[in-house]
Amino acid sequence: MTWFKIIAKFLIGILLVVLAVALGPLLIIWAINTLFPTASIPYSWETWAAAFILSAPFSSGALRKKS
């Protein structure tokens, strides 16, 4: 495997993680607005940050099993 392929895979992985972090909270807000139309949560920096903070405990890193 060439260095170019290794670096390309690494950069694609980083890009996917960044997209997941950026779009995850927006998808949560969209889902809440779809399920509960009366909520009418606006798409703003504050609501994105709130959704990000609320979803943090449910991330895979926070739920490790004790061995």
N, C-alpha and C positions, 0 to 999 in steps of 0.2 A: 504494500500500500504506500502510495507516495505521500509526501508531506502535505501537498496541496489538498488531497482528499481528507486527510486527518484534520487539517485546519478548517476546511469547508464544513465537515460534519460538526466540529466544535462550534463554529459560528452559527450554524443552523440550529443547534441545540440551544445556544444562548438566546437566539432570536425567538424561538418557541417559548422559552421560559418568560421572556420579557412580554411577549404577546399574551400569555396566560395571566400574568400578573396584572397587565393593563386592562384586559377585556373581562376578566373574571368578575370583578365588582360591578361592571356595567351590565353583565348578563344577569347578575343577582337582582339588580334594580329593575331590569326589564321583566324578569320573571315575576317579581312581586307586583309590578304594575299590570301585568297580564292577568294574574290570578285575582287580584283585588283592585279593580278599576277605580274604586273610590280613593285609593291611597294617593294616586297622582304624584308620585315621587319625581322631582325634577332631576335631570341629568346634569349634575354640577360637580365641581371639585370636592365640595363638602360631602355630598352624598356618596361619591366614589370612595372617599377616604373612610367614611362610616361603614360602608359595605365591606371594604377591605379589612378594617379592624374587626368587624363582627365575624368575618369568615376565617380569620387567622387561627382561632383555636381548633378549627376543623381541618386544618391543613395536615398533610400526612406526617410532617415532622413533629407535630404536637401530640400525635397519638401513637407513640412507640410502646410496644409491649415490653414489660419487664421480664427478663429471662431468669 
